[in-house]
Amino acid sequence: MLTGLAGSVLLAVSAWLASPWGLGFAGRNNTLPIRWAQSAPAVAGIALLFMGWLGLRTAAIGQLWRSFVIWCAPLLVSPPLLSKDAWAYLEQGWIVLRGFDPYLTGLSLNGGPFAERVDIYWQGTTTVYPPLALLIQAGVVAISGTHPFWSLLAMRLPGVLAVVVIGACLPRIAKATGQDAAAALWLGLANPLLVVHFVGGAHNDAWAVALGVAGIWCAVRWRAAWPLGCVLVGLGMAVKQPIGLMMVAVALYGVAAGPDVPARQAWRATLGQAVWRLPVGLLATLAGFAVPTLVSGWGIGWATGSGAPQTAGSQSVAHTMAATLQMVTGWPMADCVAFVGPIFLTIGAVIIAWLGWRYAASRPITFAAWGLVAFAFTYPSLQPWYALWGGVLLGAVVLSARASDWVVTLTGCLLITSVLLDYAGWPIPVVQTIAVAGAWPLLRVVERARLGASAT
């Protein structure tokens, strides 16, 4: 617990240094001493937090909650960690409060109190977030009085509530699927990726995931209430669209054939129910999505927003392939992304379809978890916290020891790439190479930690 706390404190120090109240925002254009000053505490903090997490692998639920609260405490009173997205959320909330249409009004164009602190890449772009995300952001700005600092801290409140909901639901979902509740909480809630990005970074993905997980819990707790669970998934989709994939888990959980039934037999046994539950679930999900859309009056302008994540640099394989294509052909980067992106989206669709055949009729929660992970890694833009869309559920599904070790290892790699890209400002290919090269030795550390925890 104390090891993780030391890591969290160092991360908070790094967040202060990489803020307007420290050395200024992190960026590749900063001098080398500033980049080192901002990134060194973060690297040490990530390492300590990760090791503290490994040490809790066999901890009880109560100890996991205590550790999680203690680790989060320093981050709750610090500026956003490893991201400037919270400033864009505040700017979007201010735009809504001023009565502008957020799908037509570019960020930082109206002289708001948060305008200058929005990442320069997103200034002038329109949002791609669905309406519920924007309504929540507007509510935070209204309550906090548009004060730059207090509004920034207030933007964490929805995320804190979200992770509490996630933590409350995961053990119950795990018990229903025959998994260990504490192990699910360890991998889903105490996970440093969640602590760093959902709490420290204040990303709105936390709100979406919480609504989706709550929808699954609803279907698990009251099987007859699964349409309500789909409505909750729809509300989550109204924050972040990919969460809609959880609808399949909600609709099919109550009629799933069971984890030991082969796919062909599972579909044969479940098909009669699936042919009507999936369309009804889709309608209920769309109803949940439609409510904030109708209330806002903005329509679906998010579909044509210019601030799409795939237009920015990221550590996705698709983006790296597009950059390679640009280097070889000399094409504009936008054209390369337009060429490579659909290829990877098609690969993702094929993987998700296979997962649906393999798991949706027998273990639908497993399908939702791995399906969202597959989507995150084949989407043309990958940010580390995207892995949490489905990753928070992985502790509540059947994982072999080897698969679990790889999930933990990948978590560590994503944490390292977060710091090296956002604070150290290293080139994306270099960071990806370090992550790949470091995965194998890190896997050995994770394996030894698991075996050591099992022996005690």
N, C-alpha and C positions, 0 to 999 in steps of 0.2 A: 504493500500500500504506500509506504513512504517513498519507495523508489519511483513509483508513478507520480506521486505528488511533486517530487523534485523535478521530474520531467515536465510536468504541467506548469510549474513556476517558471522554468526556463523558457517554455513556449510563450508564456504570458509576457516575459521580458522581451522576447523577440518581437511579439506583436506590438508592444509599445514602441520599440525602436523603429519598426517599419510603419509608423503612423505619422500624422501631422504633428503629434505631440512629442515625437522622438526625432529621428534622423530624416524624416520624410518617407514617402511611400517607397516600397521596394521596387526595383526595376533594373533592367539590363543596362540602362544608361547611367546608373549611379557609379561613383568611383569604387575602385576595388576595396578600399578600407571600409566604406559604408556597407557594401555587400557582405563583406566578411563579418562585420559587427552585427548585421541583421540575421545572417544565416547561421553563424556558429552556435548561438544559444539554441536555435531551433533544431539543429542537427543533434546536439547533445540531449535536448529535451525529448525529441522523437525516440532516441535510443533508450533513454531511461523509462519513458512511458511504455514503450514496447516490451522492455524486459519486465517491468512491473506487471504488465498484463499477462505475460507468460507465467509469472509466478502465481497467478490466481486461477490457473486452469482447473483445479479441483476444488475451488472455494465454494462455500455454501451461498445461497441466494442472498442472505442478509449481508454477508461480507462483500459480495459483489456490488450491492447497492451502496454500501458505505464507501467503498473505494471509488465508485463512479462519482458519487456526490463530491467527495474530497478532491478528486482529480479535476472535476469541472469548475470548482470554486474559483481558482485564480483566473480562469478564462472568461468567467462571467463578467468580470470588471475590467477587462482589457479590450482594446480595439480588435476588429476582426483579424483572424489569424489566417495567413497564407492566401488571402483573397481580398479584393475590394468590392465584391458583389453586394455586400450589405449597403454600400453607399448608393448603388444603382437602385436597390429596393426602396431606399428612402426617397430618392429622387422620383421614382415612379409613384410612390405614395403621395408625394407632394403634388405631382401633376394631377392625380385623381382628385385630391382635395381642392385644387384650384378650378376644377370643373372642366379640365381639358380631356379630350379623348386620348387615352394613353397609346392607342394603336395608330394615331395620326400625329402625335406630338413627340418629337425627338427629345431624347435626354439632354439636359444641360442647355437647352435653347431658350429658357424663359427666366433665367437668373434666379433660380431657387436657392435656398440655403445650403443645398447639398450638391449643387451643380458642378462646382469646381473639383469636387472629390470623386466624381464618377470616373472610372477608368477611361483614359483618353480614347481607347479603342471603341468604347460604346457611346461616347458623346455624339449626339446627333442621330443615333439610331432609334428605331421604335421597338417596343418590347414584343417578345414572342411568348410571354407568360399568359396563361389563361386567366379569366376574370377573378377567380377566387384568390389567387395569389396577390393580385393588385388590390383587391378589397381589404385583405389582411394588412398589406403594407400601408394602405391609406389609414386604416384604423390605428396602427402603431404610431404613425406620424401625428395623427390628430390627438392621441392620448398624451404623447410626449411633448407636444407644443412646438414642433419643428426645431428644437434645439439640437445643434449638430452633435454634441456629445451624448446628451441624455437620450435623444432619439436613437443613436447608434446602439447604446446599451439596451434600450427598449426593444430593438429589433431582435434581440435574443429571446425575448419572452415567448413568442410562438414556438420557437425551436425547443426551448426547455420543456414546455408543455408537451410538445410532440415526442421528445425522447422519453418522457415519463410514460406517455401512452404506449410507446413501443415496448418499453421495459415491463409494463404491466401486462401486456398481451402475450409476449413471447413465451413465458413459462406455461401459460394455459394452452397455447397452441402446441407447444412441445409435448405436454402431457397427453393431449388428444391424439397426437401422432405416434405416441409410444417412445418419445425421446426424453432425455434427461433435462429437466427444467433449468437446472443451474447451468448446464453446458450450453443451453440455448441462450441464456442471459449473458454468459461469458462471451460467446462469439458474436452475439447481436448487439448488446448494450454496452458492455465494458470495452468493446473493441476500440482501440486508439483511433482508427479511421473515423468512427462516429464521434468520439470525443473531440478530435481535432477539427473536423469539418462541419458536423452538424451543430456542435456547441460552439467551438472556437471560431469557426468561419461563418456561423449564423445562416447557413444556406437554406433556402426555402424547400429544398428537396426533403428535408426532415418533416415538414408539414404534410407533404404528399405521401411519404412512406407511412407516417403514423395513421393517416386516414385509411390507406390500403390495408395495413396490418390490422387495424380495428375492424375493417370489413371482414377479413378472414376470421378473426376472433369471434365476430358475431355469428358467422356460419358454424363455427366450431361449438360455441356455447349454446346456441338455440338453432337447431338445424332447420326448423320451420321458418326462421327469420332470415334465411339466406338472401331474399330479395332486398331486405334492408341493408345487408352487408354489401350488396352490389351498388346500392345508392351511395354508401360511404366510399367505395372504390371510385365511383364517379366524381365525388367531391375531391378525392385525392387527385384524380385525373384533371380536375379543374385548377389544380396547382401545378402539376407536372404531368404531361400527357402520357408518358410510358407506363405510369402506374395502372392504367386501365387493363393491362395484361393480368393483373391479379383477379379480375372478374372470373376467369376460368376456374381458379382455385375455389372461389366462393361458391360458384354455381354448381360445381361437381363434387365438392367435399362430401356432402351428405349421401351421395350415391356411389362413391368411389369403390372399386372392387377390392382394394386392399393392397398393401405393399408387396405381397408375395405372389401376386397373380400376374402371369405374363401379359404383355401388351395386347396381343390378339384376343386372348380370353377376356381380358378386362374390358376392352371395347365391345366385345360381343355381349357381355353382361350389362354394360352401362349405356349402350347406344340408345335404347328406348327412352331413357330418362334424359340423356344428353341432348337429343334432338329438339326437346322443348325447353329444357332448363337453360341452355346456352343462349337461345334467342331472347328468352325472358330476362335472363341476367344481363344481356347486352342492352335491352331496353331500359332496365332499371339503372344500369350504369350511366347510360346516356341521359336519363332523367336527372340523376345526381349532378352530372356535368352541366345540364341545361339550366338548372335553378340559378346559380350565380351568373350564368351568361345572360339570362333574361332579366335578372335583377339589375345587373350593371347597365344594360342597354347598349353595350359596345359591340355586340355581335361576335363574329369570329375573326376579328382583325388580326389576332395573334398569328393566323395562318400566313399572313403576308408581311410580318414584321421584318425589319431589316437588321435586327440585332440577333440573328440566329447564331447559335454557338459554333456551328460548323464553319462559319466564316473566319473564325479566329484560330490561332495556332493552338494545338493541343498535343497530348502524347498518344493519341490514337494511332493504331497501325495504318489506318486509312490516310490520315494526315501525313504520316511519314512517307507512305508510298506516293502520295500526291507531290510532296516536296521533291522526292527522287525523280519523279516524272518531269517536274519543272526543270530540274537541273540537267536532265538528259535532252529534253526537247526544246527548252526555252519558252514553253507555253506560259501564259499568265497563270498564277496560282489558282485563281478562281476557276479557270477552265480545267485545270488538273483535278481540283476537288470535284467539279461537276462530272468528270469522267470516272474517277476512282470511287467516289461516294456511293453511287448506285450499285457498284459491284459488291462492296462490303455490306450494304444493306440487304442485297440479295443473299449473300452468304449468311447473314444473320437470320433472315427469314427462313432459309432452309434449315438452319440449326434449331430454330424455335419450332418449326413444323415437326422435326424429328423428335424433339423433346416432348411435344404434344402427343405424338403417337406413342412414345415410350412411357410417359408418366401421367398424362392428364386424366386418364380413366382409372388409374390405380393409385397414384400419389399426386393429386393435383397441386398440393402446396409445393412439392418438389418441383413440379413443372413451373410454377410461378417464380420460385426462387432462381432456378437456373435459367429460365427464359429471360428474365430481366437482366441477369448477369451477362448472358449472351448478347442481348441487345446493346447493353452499355459498351461492350468491347468491340462490337462491329459497327457501332454508330460512327459517322465521320468525325465526331468530336468526342473525346474522352477526358473528363475531369475525374480525379480520384474518387470523389464522393459519389459519382454515378454508380460505382460498384456496390454501393449500399442500397440501391433500389431493390435488388433481390438479395443482396448479401446479408441483410439483417435477419432473413429467414433461414439461412443455411444451417444454423445451429438447431433448428426445429425440424430438420429433415434428416434422413438417413445418410450419413457420411462415413466412409471408411476412414481408418486412421491416416492412411496415405493422403486421401482427398482433403481431410481436415488440415493436415500439415501444409499442404499446398495452398489452401485458402489463407491460412495464417501467414505463410511466407509471402504470398501476393499482397496481403495487407501491409507487411513491412516494406515491400518494394514500392508500393503506392505512396506510403508515407515519405520515403526518401526522395522520390521523384517530386513530390509536392514542394519540399524545401529547396531542392536544387534548381527547380524551374522558377518558382515564384520569388524566392529571396536571394539565392546565389546568382540567378540569371544565366545559368549555363545553357548552351544550345540543346534543343530537344533530342537530336540524335545521340549526343554525348550522354545525356541523362538516361535515355533508353538503353544504351549499351551498358552503363553502370548497373542499371536495374537487372538486366538479363544476366550479366556476369556475377552479380552479387546474390542472385536467387539461389544458386546451388549451395554455397556455404551457409546462407541464412537458413535454408531448409534443414541443414544438419543441426544448427542451433535449435530450431523449433522441434525437431525430432528428439533431441536429447532432453529438452525441457519437458516434453510430453512424457517420455519414459521415466524421467526423474519424478514427475508429479504422480505418475501411476504407481511408482514404487513406495511412495510415502503414505 
